[in-house]
């Protein structure tokens, strides 16, 4: 393919797998965990169809990155640029919820853009934490008792709602994080090539199918460790709240941000809201939950900061090397 160099091709293929697999805990983690009785290929067919429609929309406007690369000038991809998604593959297998935006896009960003990405991401964590904290305090106290598993694990009405909500979330996430993959490919003039479009769609669908076949992979354990994420009604509300927060920041401006920060902040706020709302009459459950929640949240936050430290260090190291 004359529109790809060997390094941009490798960077793209690494990014396809790593970005999809690492970020699956955000958009598709609760969807997978609460649909264990559904064959993986049916879930892939549904989400794959939404992906194709979203990509067609991006190709139609000649920008499959949906404006997220406007602050990133097109450059010739070198071998050291392909290292970032390769490191992301390794961190994904180690169950570290690293920010794919920082690890991949920071390599290409100026210091000014990187600072804006960091600020927006930490703001996203704080907003999603507070919003989820308040939301799940009210949800668990007055609407659904998240301290109980519920009598009907797979309610059909909730399942329909979940599939619709997760589809909306998936499309919203794609319009933000496709930039982490498309950064390795030629920009707007080549986008109109039919061969280019087929190649991109095929490669990403294969990566998505493998992720569903693995049922989310090792990093899925982060989702499974949270309260009731195997249940459709809880998974539906997680996706709905996350989508509202993510949509707000997507529309705020075109500066990329870490959707991982938003998701982890939401999970942390949710656990705290559930803990505060339940158990005033269920002391045994509350005490057990209290002992488990803070070590879990602390561990998740440390993993997030570790991933950020690796991402930023790698980005600055590559920028320093490229300037020699």
N, C-alpha and C positions, 0 to 999 in steps of 0.2 A: 504494500500500500504506500503510494508515494507521498501521502499526506502525513505519514507517521515516521519518526525516527525510531531506532531500536530502544532508546532510553525513554522516549515518551510512551511507546507501546508498553514497555515493562512497567513503567510508573502507573499507567492507566489500569493495567490488569491487576497489579498489586492493590491499587486503590479500590477497584471494583469489589474484590473480596473483602478487604480489610474494613472499608467504610461500611459496607452492608453488614458484615458480621459483628463489628464492634457496636454499631449504632442500632442493631436489632433489638437490644434491650430497651431502647427508648420507644420506638414506634411499633414493634411487632412482638416484644417480649411478653407482655400480658396477654396479647392475642394468642400466641402460641401456647402459653402455660394454661390458659383457660379453655383451650380446645383440644385437649389431649385425645378426645374420642373422635376427632376428625382427621381423616387421612391428610398427610402433609401435602399431597399434590393438589387437593381441592383448595387448601389455603393458598398455595402458590399460584394456582390458576386465577383466583380472585385478586390477590395483590399484584400479580404479574399483569393482569389486565389493566388495573389502575395505573401501574407504572408505565405501560405502553401509551395509554391515553395522555398521561402527564408529559411524557417525552414528545409525543406528537404535537402537543400544545407548544412545547419549547422549540421544536424544530420549525413550527409555523411562524413564530415570531423571530426566528433566526438567532435564538439565544437559549439553548438548553440549560444554561446556568441561571437563568431568570434574573439577570442583573447583578448577581453576587460577585462577579469578577470585574466589575467596572473599575474598581480601584487597583486592579492587578494588571500591569502591562504584559502583553504576550512576549515570552522569551523562549529561546532555544533550550529545550530540556537536556540537561547533562546527567551523567551517571549519579552524581550526588543528590539530585532531586528525587530520583527513584528510591533512595534509601528510606525516606520518610514513610511511605506506605508499607515498605518491607518491615520496618520497625513496628508499625501498627499491626501487621499480621502477627508478629511475635507477642506483642502486648495483649492482643485479643485472646490468644491461646493461653495466656497467663491470668486471664479473668480480670484484667485491669481496665476500668472504664475510662480510657484515655479520650481526651477531646480530639476527634479526628480533624476538626477545623484548625486547631492550633498545630497539631503535628504535621498536617499536610499543607495548609495554606500559609502558615507562618514562614515556611521556607521561601515563599515567593513575595512576602509582604515587606513593605518598608517599616521602619521603627514606628512611624506615626500611625500607620494602619494597624500594626500589631497592638499598640497601646489602646486604640479604639476597640479592637476585638476583645482584648482583655477586660476593659471597662464594661462593655456591653454584656459579656458573658457572666461576670460577677454580679452585675445588676440583674441578669436573668435568673441566676441562682437565688438571689435574695427575694425577688418578686415571686417566683414560683414557690419558694419555701413558705412565705407568708400567706400567699393565696391558697395553697394546698392545706396549710395548717388550719386556717379559718374554715375552708370548705369542708374538710373531713371532720372537723369538730362538730359542725352543724349536721353533716350527712350522717355520721355515726350516731349522734345523739338523738336526732329527730326523724331521720328518714330510714336509714339502714343501720342495724346494729353490726358494725364491722368486728365486734368482739366475738360474734358467733358465726359459724359457718353457714347457717341457713339450712332449711329443710330441702330446698330444691337447688341442687348444685348447677344444673343446666336448664334454666328456665328459657323456654323458646322465645318469649318476648324480649327478654334481656339479650339473648344471643343475636337476634335480628338487629337490635339497637347497637350491640357491640360491633358487629361486622360493618354497619354503616358508619359508626363513629371512627373505627380504626381505619376505614378506607379514607375518610376525610383527613385524619391525622397523617396517614401515609403520604397522601398527595401534598399536604402542607409541608411535611418534612422533606420530601423530594425537592420541592422548589427552593428549599434553603440549602440542603446539603449536597445536591448534585454538583455544586461548584467544587467540592473537594475531589471529585472525580474528573470533571471536565477541564480542570486546570492543566491536565497533562496533554490535552488534545488541542489541535489547531482551532482557531476561533472562527468567527462568523462567516467568512467566505466559504470555508470548507463544509460548514454545517449543512448547506443546501445539497450536498452530494448524497445521492441515494445509497451508494456503497457505504459511505461514512455512517449514515443513519442506521442501516441494517447491521453493520459491524458493532456499533455502540449498543443497540438494542439486544443483539444476540449475546454479547459478552456479559452484559449486566443481568439479563434473564437467567443465564447459566449460574452466575454468582448468587442470585436470589434463590434459585431452585436448590442449590447446595445448602444454603443457610436453612431453608425450611426442612430439607432432608435431615439435617443435623438437629432439628428442633431448637435452633438458636445457638447451639454450641455451648462451650464451657462458660462463657460470660453470662449465659442465661441464668446461672445460679444466683446472680445478684437479684434478679426479679423474683425468683422462687423463694428467696429468704424473707420476703416481705409479707405482711399480713394478708391472707386470703387472695393472693394474686392468681390462684388457680380457679377462682370462681368468677363466672361470667359477669355478674352484676358489679363486683368490685373492679374487674378489669375494664368494664365499660366506662365507669366513672373516672378511672385513672386516665384513660385515653381522652375522654372528653375535656377534663380539666387541663391536661397537658396541651391539647390542641388549641384551646383558647389562649393560653399563655404564649405558645409558640407562634400562633398566628399574629398576635399583637406585636411581638418583636420582629417578625418577618416584615410586617407592614411599616414598622417604625422608621427604618432606613435600610440601605443596601449593604451596610457593613456586615460581613459574616460574623457569626457568634457561635459559641459552643453550645449546641443543642444538648450535649451530654450534661453540661452544667445545669441547664434548665430542668432536665429530667431527674437528675440526682437531687436537686433542690426540692422538686415536687415530691419525690419519694420520702425524703427526710421530713418535710412538713406534714405529709400524710400520716406517717407513723406517729408523730408527736400529737397530731390532732386526734387520732384514734385513741391513743393512750389517755389523753385528757378527758375524752368524752365517755369512756366506758369504765365499768368496774367500781363505781362508787358503792355499788351493792354487790360487787363480785371481786372481793379482795384477793382471792387466790389467783384469779386470772390476771388482775392488775399488777400484783406484785411480781408475778412471773414475767409479764410483759415489760414491766419497768426495768427489771434486771437485764433483760435481753436488748431493749431498744437502744439505750445509749451506747453500749459497746458496738452495736451494729452500725449506728449512724456515724460514730467516730471512725470506725474502720473504713466505711464507704468514703468518708470525706478524705481520709489519708490516702486512699487509693486514687481519688480524683486529683489531689494535689501532687501525688507522685507522677501521675500521667502528665499533668501540666508542666512539672519541672523537667521531665524528659523531653516534652514537646518543644518548650522554649529553648532549652539548652541545645537541642539538635538543630533548631532553626538558626540560632545565632552561630553555631559552629559551621553550618553549611554556608551561611552568608559570608562568614569570615573567610572560609576557604575559597569561595567563588570570587572574592575580591583580590586574591593574591595575584 
